[in-house]
């Protein structure tokens, strides 16, 4: 879903840190995390050769900061929605799906360009759960809690079948959102078009 890794304490220069995060976010989204070097990030941000190491420690720590910058609100929103499902009667499938998906719509409505970039990075890093930037994250906990709600919503479904199909559904959702403006005949979907696209996508997932 998201990568909320450790971020080194700020040593100095909040503005420089923010510039490096925004620059890395753009480059990671365009080229993939592993294809972008620390040198390229420093250069694109207009910083010296040691800037990333000084402000973050390593490229992986910078990746953690990039994921946290846009992702903390998404994680908190998903967690809160799961809290409400856990406190109530067995949910229907739509409620479980929307507990995961609605926070992503909120992100894109508030921050279209950066939100799409962030989702692209999430898709990239989700292929490797062992990388340090996402290893120590609430991702597994959220996934397990959401899976329990799926089991409550689909008590007669085969657990193995759910386990096989749910990850496919989640990744399809994220990949579709990461290309949302590419599905439009105009350079950018309007908010109304985005919401309509999202609702079609949620119906498809369900």
Residue, then its C-alpha position, 0 to 999 in steps of 0.5 A: x500500500x505505502x512505505x513509512x520507513x525511518x527518517x533521520x532527524x533533521x540536521x539543518x536546512x528544512x528548505x533543502x530537505x524539502x527540495x531534495x524530497x520533491x526532486x527525488x519524488x519526481x525522479x523516482x516516479x519518472x524513472x523508477x527508484x533503482x534507476x536514479x542515483x544520489x548524484x542525479x538527485x543532488x544535481x537536479x536539486x541544485x545541491x552539492x554532491x554530499x547533500x543527500x548523505x548529509x540531510x538523510x544519510x542514504x538513498x534508502x532513507x531519502x526514499x523513506x522520507x519521500x514515501x512519508x511526505x505524502x503517505x502518512x495521511x493516506x496511512x492514517x486515513x486507512x487505519x481510521x477507516x479500518x478502526x471503524x470497520x472493526x468496531x461495527x458489525x460485519x461489513x459488506x465488501x464495498x465498505x472494505x474496498x473503500x476503506x483502502x481506496x477512498x484515501x487515495x481518491x482524497x490524495x489525488x483530489x488534494x494533490x493531483x501531480x504529486x499524488x500520482x507521482x507518489x502512487x507510482x513510487x508505491x507501485x515500484x517499491x511494492x514489488x520488493x517488500x524486503x527493501x529497508x525503506x518499507x521493511x519496518x512499516x505499518x503496511x503489513x499490519x494494515x494489510x492483515x487488519x484489512x484482510x480480517x475485514x475481508x474475511x468478515x465480509x466474505x465468510x463463505x469465500x475460500x481463504x486461499x481464493x481471497x489471498x490470491x485475488x486481493x493482491x491482484x485487485x490492490x495492485x490493479x487499483x494502484x496501477x490504474x490510479x498512477x495512470x489516471x490522466x493517461x486514460x483521459x482524452x484531455x491532458x488532465x481529468x477534471x475532478x468530476x471526471x476523476x471521481x467518476x473514473x474512481x467510482x468505476x474502478x471501485x465497482x470493478x474491484x468489487 
